[in-house]
Amino acid sequence: MHRAASRSGLRKLQSGFLRRFQSTLVVAEHNNDKLTPVTLSAITAAAKLGGDVSCLVAGAQCAKVVEQISKVAGVKNVLVAQHDAYKGALPEELTPLILATQQQFKFTHICAGASAFGKNLLPRVAAKLDVAPISDIIEIKAPDTFVRTIYAGNALSTVKCNEPVKVFTVRGTSFEAAAAEGGSAVSQEVAASPPVGKSEWVEQNLTKNDRPELTSATVVVSGGRGLKSGENFKLLYDLADKMNAAVGASRAAVDAGYVPNDMQVGQTGKIVAPELYIAVGISGAIQHLAGMKDSKTIVAINKDPEAPIFQVADYGLVADLFKAVPEMTEALSK
Ligand code: FAD
């Protein structure tokens, strides 16, 4: 009894000791003006590891972002590297910088949000460090133990990572955003690495969108093949505008060319977990559910009462969407 108690005491001591010596680098994603919400979730995940949290802001004229991230609760240091080569956040240019930063500070963990930015960058960093990366984690059990989903979100896998540096991306919907205020981090310049010049960022053409961003919206209205055409998505835009909602889509709707692929929700699209998700004319294939089943309340509108979406829906409406959606929009206009 006594021995067991002291063993568990020792384990606690070791885990406290381990946590104290963690130091995590969060690679900030931003557009030189604003930090992305997923970076705030990555900071929360990093803070859960228990040690110091540093953030790397690499960009061109990114002073605003440095100011913003310095105030985020839980951030101790902000490392800043400015160079024109960091425009567009090309992994080829950012990787040498992260490696040099790692060489200098010897972080135990390096992470970023599991967005296109993080998913492009961190596998490259991990390969150069000769460690195996862990993608899209949804929970941290211990500094070396992470949980992620597999089989299109239908199973959980707990991974123990013995690599000397743990490199991982963080699913934004699984970690609350760190508070934007309350921190007072110290910022410090780090030397920009010489440009690699293998690839060049030319320009980006962003879709202009007055609606909230899909992955951070509180309400999402998504349409599927049942909409039958791109023009019919107007029904969803009208409904979304009444609810300050983002509009998403199933892969079938994207593949049919109704809407652009940045609207796709699911295993191979975006992962969303809004307060309210309204699935319209979507059957509920597992690959679609993988991207939205953590939504707080799910509403499904489908004319087929047997559609699998009804199994995950909190509220189901068996109806023709071409009748039901305009009626909802009209009701919200009153
Ligand atoms: P359907 O399955 O064709 O469903 C259309 C629904 O609309 C039906 O239930 C029908 O009853 C209903 N409907 C039709 N007309 C009306 C009407 N007038 N009123 C009301 N309801 C109506 N899918 C994703 O969505 N996201 C992904 O990320 C994704 N990744 C994939 C990855 C892989 C590797 C694979 C193999 C597949 C992936 N898919 C993904 C595809 C997925 O398997 C389904 O094919 C897709 O989700 C189906 O889209 P849907 O529900 O719009 O179409």
Boltz pocket constraint, residues with backbone or C-beta under 6 A from the ligand:
constraints:
  - pocket:
      binder: B
      contacts: [[A, 223], [A, 224], [A, 225], [A, 226], [A, 227], [A, 249], [A, 250], [A, 251], [A, 252], [A, 253], [A, 264], [A, 265], [A, 266], [A, 267], [A, 268], [A, 269], [A, 270], [A, 280], [A, 281], [A, 282], [A, 283], [A, 284], [A, 285], [A, 286], [A, 287], [A, 288], [A, 291], [A, 301], [A, 302], [A, 303], [A, 304], [A, 307], [A, 319], [A, 320], [A, 321], [A, 322]]
      max_distance: 6.0
